[in-house]
Amino acid sequence: MMFEFFRETYYVMWGDLRFMRHTVLNILISSVMSPLLYLLAFGFGLGRGLEVDGLPYIAFIIPGIAALTSLSASFGSVSTRLNIQRLYYRSLDEMLMCPLSVSAIVLGKSMHGAIRGLVSSGIIFAIGLAMAPEHLHLTPLFVISIVLSCFAFSFLGVSAALLANTHQAMATFSNLVILPMTFLCGTFFSVDSLPTVFQGALYALPLTHSSVTVRASSLGWDFPWISLFVLLLFCVAFFALNVYLIKKKKI
């Protein structure tokens, strides 16, 4: 039964894997360009000479940018591609007529984003290790945090693609949800430095928990197990939402 599920998942993701194979260079460039610009602008520009919790600002910001990269690469690749497939090529309708489980379809379509997120985040963190090797460390908890983040944001991308009926609706979702998370969820500053009322709002967003777990695991701080559990809950919740949307034919 489990083997059959993974076989169906592979069939669903096969087309996206072929797409990635033929556009790997463009994917890598587009996935890491914005994080590198953030790193140069905030890390070496505005943050030069600054310290946060006794650390150079560049060491503080790199884990946050790695978490941000998991968001931008995972969400962006899945949401745009699936939205086009659903609305214009109608390939999702054809897939739903095949003898495939809904769970396999959701997981298979999200794997494209998860893989891109893992590769892009890995590249950014590798650059960070070269810049601040005395502060940053690659740990098992870091890997787990990045993997959960990539799947959470990839599932969110599937949800957005299933709910948006136009490209304009997708752009609106990105501007109202993704853009605020980019700058407010602890990527460039500590959320704990904000007033309590704002902390509560930001901790309701998945990127905050991603930034917290990735930063703590790579800098050797006390690990926030609650945030890791919340990331897992986001994964389950977004996955369940996608299964519901497809089963109820609200696509």
Secondary structure, 3 states (H helix, E strand, C coil): CHHHHHHHHHHHHHHHHHHHHHCHHHHHHHHHHHHHHHHHHHHHHHCCCCEECCEEHHHHHHHHHHHHHHHHHHHHHHHHHHHHHHHHHCHHHHHHCCCCCHHHHHHHHHHHHHHHHHHHHHHHHHHHHHHCCCCCCCCHHHHHHHHHHHHHHHHHHHHHHHHCCCHHHHHHHHHHHHHHHHHHCCCCCCHHHCCHHHHHHHCCCHHHHHHHHHHHHHHCCCCCHHHHHHHHHHHHHHHHHHHHHHHCCCC
